[in-house]
């Protein structure tokens, strides 16, 4: 089962980028209030598009700062290992669940187009499940985590209903196995999001 990729812009509040050091040994590659003339570099910190938003993930990389104004040979330099943690919040989880739902809908629509009997799960995915996930996101953005958790609980019940409906499907075995895995993944992710109280 392929993992959907997030198309959302990663918000700075979801990362530890604010703790990024401005000084590396005696070098200030991004400048400072005391010596702004030392500013000679810009740095953008991004998050891989493969980050799903379901769990905290730490990325480790190395930054090298080298002086270009000194007369020393070799020039002064400093190497700093950096760790950046991207934080999974109730919002990031719910957004990823939305991607999972959309991807599931695409798969079911494709099966319907080929004439397979999908036991009527498409209307459930298209309306109440998708709607409840949108409601959950709206409530999260509005600061109502309790209401969002209630929406996610309803989603879980609806996906469990889809699991039962799969018993009456007439689709290829590999497709059925994939959809069963998708439904289980949705329930697991919805359960995590429901329990999360991590703010954005």
KAFEN-V620712 format. One record per pair of residues at least 12 apart in sequence whose C-alpha atoms are under 10 Angstrom apart, sorted by sequence separation. I is the first residue (numbers start at 0). J is the second residue. D is the distance in whole Angstrom. If there is no record, write none. Layout:
# KAFEN-V620712
<<I/J/D> <I/J/D>>
This chain:
# KAFEN-V620712
<<26/38/10> <27/39/9> <28/40/6> <29/41/7> <46/58/9> <64/76/5> <65/77/7> <107/119/10> <134/146/9> <135/147/4> <138/150/9> <27/40/10> <28/41/8> <29/42/8> <63/76/7> <64/77/5> <65/78/9> <107/120/8> <108/121/7> <134/147/7> <135/148/7> <165/178/8> <28/42/10> <63/77/6> <64/78/6> <107/121/7> <133/147/10> <135/149/8> <136/150/9> <165/179/8> <62/77/8> <63/78/4> <64/79/8> <106/121/10> <132/147/8> <134/149/10> <135/150/5> <136/151/10> <62/78/6> <63/79/6> <104/120/9> <105/121/10> <131/147/9> <134/150/7> <135/151/7> <162/178/9> <61/78/7> <62/79/5> <63/80/9> <104/121/7> <107/124/9> <133/150/9> <134/151/9> <135/152/10> <161/178/10> <162/179/7> <165/182/10> <61/79/6> <62/80/6> <103/121/9> <104/122/9> <131/149/9> <132/150/7> <133/151/10> <161/179/9> <162/180/10> <60/79/9> <61/80/4> <62/81/7> <104/123/10> <131/150/6> <132/151/7> <135/154/10> <162/181/10> <60/80/6> <61/81/6> <104/124/6> <130/150/9> <131/151/7> <162/182/7> <59/80/7> <60/81/5> <61/82/9> <103/124/8> <104/125/7> <131/152/9> <132/153/9> <161/182/8> <162/183/8> <59/81/6> <60/82/7> <103/125/10> <128/150/9> <131/153/7> <132/154/7> <160/182/10> <58/81/8> <59/82/4> <60/83/8> <101/124/8> <128/151/9> <131/154/6> <158/181/10> <159/182/8> <40/64/9> <58/82/6> <59/83/6> <100/124/7> <101/125/8> <130/154/9> <158/182/6> <159/183/9> <19/44/10> <57/82/6> <58/83/5> <59/84/9> <100/125/9> <104/129/10> <128/153/8> <129/154/8> <158/183/8> <57/83/6> <58/84/6> <127/153/9> <128/154/5> <131/157/10> <159/185/10> <16/43/10> <39/66/9> <56/83/8> <57/84/4> <58/85/8> <127/154/8> <128/155/9> <155/182/9> <158/185/8> <159/186/8> <16/44/7> <39/67/9> <56/84/6> <57/85/6> <100/128/8> <101/129/8> <128/156/9> <155/183/10> <158/186/7> <16/45/9> <37/66/9> <55/84/7> <56/85/5> <57/86/9> <100/129/7> <128/157/7> <157/186/10> <14/44/10> <37/67/10> <55/85/6> <56/86/7> <124/154/10> <127/157/8> <128/158/8> <155/185/8> <156/186/9> <14/45/10> <37/68/9> <54/85/8> <55/86/5> <56/87/8> <97/128/9> <98/129/10> <123/154/10> <154/185/9> <155/186/6> <158/189/10> <14/46/9> <54/86/7> <55/87/5> <97/129/7> <100/132/9> <154/186/8> <155/187/9> <11/44/10> <52/85/8> <53/86/9> <54/87/5> <55/88/9> <96/129/9> <97/130/10> <124/157/9> <155/188/9> <11/45/10> <52/86/8> <53/87/6> <54/88/8> <97/131/10> <123/157/7> <124/158/8> <152/186/9> <155/189/7> <28/63/10> <29/64/10> <50/85/9> <52/87/5> <53/88/8> <97/132/7> <123/158/8> <151/186/9> <154/189/8> <155/190/7> <9/45/8> <10/46/10> <28/64/7> <51/87/9> <52/88/7> <53/89/9> <96/132/8> <97/133/8> <153/189/10> <154/190/10> <8/45/10> <9/46/7> <27/64/8> <28/65/8> <46/83/9> <50/87/10> <52/89/9> <53/90/10> <54/91/9> <120/157/10> <123/160/9> <124/161/9> <151/188/10> <152/189/8> <8/46/9> <9/47/10> <26/64/7> <27/65/10> <28/66/8> <45/83/10> <46/84/10> <52/90/9> <53/91/7> <54/92/8> <94/132/8> <120/158/9> <123/161/8> <151/189/6> <152/190/8> <155/193/10> <9/48/9> <13/52/9> <23/62/9> <25/64/10> <26/65/8> <27/66/9> <44/83/9> <46/85/8> <52/91/5> <53/92/5> <93/132/7> <94/133/9> <97/136/9> <150/189/10> <151/190/8> <8/48/9> <23/63/9> <24/64/9> <26/66/7> <51/91/8> <52/92/5> <53/93/9> <93/133/9> <120/160/9> <121/161/9> <151/191/10> <152/192/10> <7/48/9> <9/50/10> <14/55/9> <23/64/7> <25/66/10> <51/92/8> <52/93/9> <53/94/9> <94/135/9> <120/161/6> <148/189/9> <151/192/7> <152/193/7> <5/47/9> <6/48/7> <13/55/9> <14/56/10> <15/57/10> <22/64/10> <23/65/10> <52/94/8> <53/95/7> <93/135/7> <94/136/7> <119/161/9> <120/162/9> <148/190/9> <151/193/6> <152/194/10> <4/47/9> <5/48/6> <6/49/10> <9/52/9> <14/57/9> <51/94/9> <52/95/6> <53/96/9> <93/136/6> <118/161/9> <150/193/8> <151/194/9> <4/48/6> <5/49/7> <51/95/6> <52/96/9> <92/136/10> <120/164/7> <148/192/8> <149/193/8> <3/48/10> <4/49/5> <5/50/7> <6/51/10> <50/95/10> <51/96/9> <90/135/9> <91/136/9> <118/163/10> <119/164/8> <120/165/8> <147/192/9> <148/193/5> <3/49/8> <4/50/7> <5/51/6> <89/135/10> <90/136/7> <93/139/9> <118/164/6> <119/165/9> <147/193/7> <148/194/7> <2/49/8> <3/50/10> <4/51/6> <5/52/8> <51/98/10> <89/136/9> <90/137/9> <117/164/9> <118/165/7> <146/193/10> <148/195/9> <2/50/10> <3/51/8> <4/52/10> <90/138/10> <117/165/8> <118/166/9> <119/167/10> <120/168/10> <145/193/9> <148/196/9> <2/51/8> <26/75/8> <90/139/6> <117/166/10> <118/167/6> <119/168/9> <144/193/9> <145/194/10> <25/75/9> <26/76/8> <89/139/7> <90/140/8> <117/167/8> <118/168/5> <144/194/10> <24/75/10> <25/76/9> <26/77/7> <89/140/10> <116/167/8> <117/168/5> <118/169/8> <144/195/9> <145/196/9> <24/76/8> <25/77/8> <116/168/6> <117/169/7> <118/170/10> <144/196/7> <23/76/9> <24/77/6> <115/168/8> <116/169/5> <117/170/7> <144/197/9> <23/77/6> <24/78/9> <90/144/10> <93/147/9> <115/169/6> <116/170/7> <144/198/9> <22/77/10> <23/78/8> <24/79/9> <89/144/8> <96/151/10> <114/169/10> <115/170/6> <23/79/7> <114/170/9> <115/171/9> <142/198/9> <22/79/10> <90/147/10> <113/170/10> <132/189/9> <135/192/10> <139/196/10> <142/199/10> <89/147/9> <93/151/9> <117/175/10> <135/193/9> <140/198/9> <20/79/9> <89/148/9> <111/170/10> <139/198/8> <140/199/9> <110/170/8> <139/199/9> <20/81/9> <110/171/10> <19/81/8> <19/82/9> <18/82/10> <19/83/8> <110/174/9> <18/83/9> <16/82/9> <17/83/10> <15/82/9> <16/83/6> <107/174/10> <15/83/6> <16/84/8> <106/174/9> <14/83/7> <15/84/5> <16/85/9> <14/84/6> <15/85/7> <13/84/8> <14/85/4> <15/86/8> <106/177/10> <107/178/9> <13/85/6> <14/86/6> <106/178/9> <12/85/9> <13/86/5> <14/87/9> <11/85/9> <12/86/8> <13/87/7> <103/177/10> <10/85/10> <11/86/10> <13/88/7> <103/178/8> <9/85/9> <12/88/10> <13/90/10> <13/91/9> <103/181/7> <102/181/10> <103/182/9> <10/91/10> <100/181/9> <9/91/9> <99/181/8> <100/182/9> <103/185/10> <99/182/9> <7/91/9> <99/184/9> <100/185/8> <5/91/9> <99/185/7> <7/94/8> <6/94/10> <7/95/9> <96/184/9> <97/185/10> <5/94/8> <6/95/9> <96/185/7> <99/188/10> <5/95/7> <95/185/10> <96/186/10> <4/95/8> <3/95/8> <5/97/10> <6/98/9> <96/188/7> <2/95/10> <3/96/9> <5/98/7> <95/188/9> <96/189/7> <3/97/10> <4/98/8> <5/99/10> <95/189/10> <3/98/6> <4/99/9> <93/188/8> <2/98/9> <3/99/6> <92/188/7> <93/189/8> <96/192/9> <2/99/8> <3/100/10> <92/189/8> <95/192/10> <1/99/10> <3/101/9> <93/191/10> <94/192/10> <3/102/7> <92/191/8> <93/192/6> <2/102/9> <3/103/10> <89/189/10> <92/192/6> <93/193/9> <1/102/9> <91/192/9> <92/193/9> <89/191/9> <90/192/8> <89/192/5> <92/195/9> <88/192/8> <89/193/8> <87/192/10> <89/194/8> <90/195/9> <89/195/5> <90/196/10> <91/197/10> <88/195/7> <89/196/6> <90/197/8> <91/198/10> <87/195/9> <88/196/7> <89/197/6> <90/198/8> <91/199/8> <88/197/5> <89/198/7> <90/199/7> <87/197/8> <88/198/6> <89/199/7> <86/197/9> <87/198/9> <88/199/6> <86/198/10> <87/199/9> <86/199/9> <53/188/7> <53/189/10> <54/191/9> <53/191/8> <53/192/8> <0/176/10> <1/177/10> <0/177/6> <0/178/9> <2/181/10> <0/180/7> <1/181/9> <0/181/7> <0/184/10> <13/198/9> <14/199/10> <12/198/9> <13/199/6> <12/199/6> <11/199/9> <10/199/8>>
